[in-house]
Amino acid sequence: MRQTIFLFFLFALGINAQNTDFDKMLDNIKSEYTQDPPKKNIDDIRRSLKVDGSFTGIDYTIKDKDLRNHLSKMSRLAQAYSNPNNTYYQDQSVYDDYIKSIEFWITTDHTPSNWWYRHIAYPKEMNKGLVFVIEEIKTKNPTLYRKIIDYQEWAYLQQDHMEGANGADKTIGAFVAAVVEKDANLLTQFSDLMRRLTSIQDGGEGIEKDYGFYSHSGNGRQIYTFGYGKEYLKSVLDYFVFTKGTQYNVQTLVNLEKMVIDHVQYLFHAGNYDPNPTGRYNNTFEYMNDLKNIVTKMVALNTANKSALQDAHDRMSGQKKDLEGNKMFWRGDYMAHKRSNFLSTVRMTSTRTVGAEAGNNSGNYNYYAGAGVNYTIHTGNEYNGTYFSKFNSRQFPGTTVEQNTKILPVPNWGKEGKNDNDFAGGVSDGKNGASAMIYDKQGITANKSWFFIGDLVLALGSEIYQTNGTADVYTTLNQTNLDPSKLSYFQNGTRFQLSANVNMTNNANTFVLSSGIGYVPFDSNRYTVSTENDLFKMYINHGVNPSKLNYAYLLMPNVTDATIVSEAAKAKSNLKIESQNESCHAVYDSTTSQYYIAFFKPYTLNLSGGLVVKVDNPCMLIINNNANKFYVSNPYGENASFQNIKLSITKNSRSLFDNDIKIMKSNESGKTFEYAYSSFGVIQARLNNSLSSEENINITKSEGKLKIESKENMRNIELYDINGRMIFSRKNVNDREVSVDVAGKEGILILKINENRTIRIF
């Protein structure tokens, strides 16, 4: 008998905990949705309410019309009725009006052909008022209550469209119903789904390994940071707030935080964001307030990343100086280059990825939206406002496209959005980077590359080729909104003003300046500037059916009338094009002593300074000549047909690096990896747990420890594995003896001392 009482007591405790969770979640939701609508607003809504529960001014006869306005009016009635500070608090007539309007809505069950409205938009909007009155409806009108619950849960129970943002949205749509029903099983399903949705994804629906957000990837991975990424963040955060303090909480949002810190904040400048990852609704600012509110909510959660999130919010809001850096989002063939005065990005495509989609009659002009689109934002006015309603969709910035008049395919849901070559990728050292693609679309092929170095963007093209074309092929440097007051050109150092509604073809010695972005030819091509239709356009005309043509031009997004000539001269002095052919594009920057290389094929490259770089498979490479290290990536991603890249670096016949770099077939395929080499060649020391001496350095290995002794003080020590990955680093040692834990580190290790001596340890 005593055991039975004890078991019953435990069971009762469980019920009480569940009830506490349900009450807590209802309170959390109410706190999130509480509003105090003005009396005039409520009066206007009530006057527009008809006897049948519909509202005047809303046409319910159009099947595909968005009728969320009906639901928002309903919600404001419920918010006024439930708020103690409101004039209409607990006013029975307001409650009756709400009942009338929700009965009309449930009965008519407006169902547009676009599934999203009935599955997501309508249930989510209804929740904002429903949560305040649903318990009263349950008591007073059980029949209506059951219809409402069924309506709200219906979409989730279909168990379709459950990936990424859609899955999170459908969960939120059904959430109030599940809580008021005290449906523990359904809430557990929600919790399990949210845990899956907030983990790193591998199928193009959600946050991927590079912390970019991807969606609608049925025809190829599609980076979709703004739009679906914004909706995903919003709904997951809502769920986290709604379930806080209960057993149904997902506990951690670290991947969402990393998405904001390591991805989203790199895509903002001057109150605008990059239009490249906005999907079918190309824009630069429409989601700004939502995004700032999302990050504000994340800051309020007081996690370990609070400070970094606050910095991201302040940068997005213009309250803090922009961060500087370079990021390659390899899962999306997309690079972002950030400086305090500008943002420049490039969105490429391959057989793995698609450009911005079309769908539901939006984005119909997006066929070339992933064809190497290089947006550059300096003032913030370049692509905002009405830009996307008037621009030429055959002249996306950075693209090489035939200017014919035939109707282009519409890339609905990413179909037709791929490039017909596997090669697209980039390499980054965190500050600067290089990206490249082998372009193959609509009968045009070309090797295209972009080198993001400091305040400069150098674009190279080679092997531009087409047969069976009927119109000129253009490479567009940029196409932006036009500000005629900020438009000039320079010939032989002399400034000339450009005006609107002109077309002008320049020689290679002409520099153009438009709204703070300078355009500097790096070759002998002729460049055309157009200022018609309130747009600034600058392009190279390669003619009809070009055969193996090249281009090279420089974008300078931080110059003025007073500085462009001197800065252009400086850039031409600092940057050297080392190679521009079918096998390789390479650039040397003397300010950083770095080589930036895109190997399109196996190739041996002789560089200035005596370096010779040889690869047996395509790759992207940055070589830092000062720090004796390099960065490498695989531009074929998971589609690479090879297992290794055989890379050798020599100088004056002395081997600096000669090894196989393993290619991972995973969601890290395409990621940048860092390796080290010696500028003095490799000194080898074989150790058999006994003392060895090499150039005044003694090394002992015993019981998993590496003891390093020197006759002189050692300043810095770095230890790498044979693949060049750093496994130990210590700065400012200032000692003659150091011990390093190398337990489990078998095989060849590379020890680097004082940045000028390398020892290979077996």
Buried (B, 14 or more C-beta within 10 A) or exposed (E): EEEEEEEEEEEEEEEEEBEEBBEBBBEBBBEBBBBEBEEEEBEEBBEEBEEEBBBEEBEBEEEEBBBBEBBBBBBBBBBBBBBEEBBBEEBEEBBEBBBBBBBBBBEBEBEBEEBBBBBBBBBBBBBBBBBBBBEBBBEEBEEBBEBBBEBBBBBBEEEEBBBBBBBBBBBBBBBBBBBBBBBBEBBEBBBEBBEBBBEEBEEBBBBBBBBBBBBBBBBBBBBBBBBBBBBBBBBBBBBBBBBEEBEBBBEEBEBBBBBBBBBBBBBBBBBBBBBBBBBBBBBBBBBBEEBBEBBEBBBEBEBEBBEBBBBBBBBBBEEEEBBBBBBBBBBBBBBBBBBEBBBBBBBBBBBBBBBBBBBEEEBBBBBBBBBBBBBBBBBBBBBBEEBBEEBBBBBBBBBBBBBBEEEBEBBBBBBBBBBEBBBBBBBBBEBBBBBBBBBBBBEBBBBBBBBBBBBBBBBBBBBBBBEEBEBBBBBBBBBBBBBBEBBBBBEEEEBEEBEBEEEBEBEBEBBBBBBBBBBBBBBEBEBBBBBEEBBBBBBBBBBBBBEEBBBBBBBBBBBEBEBBBEBBEBBEEBBBBBBBBBBBBBBBBEEBEBBBBBBBBBBEBEBEEEBBBBBBBBBBBBBBBEBBBBBBBBBBBBBBEBEEBBBBBBBEEEEBBEBEBEBBEEBBBBBBBBBBBBBEBBBEBEBEEEEBEBEEBBBBBEEEEBBBBBEEEBBBBBBBBBEBEBBBEBEEBEBBEBEBEBEEBEEBBBBBBBBEBBBBBB
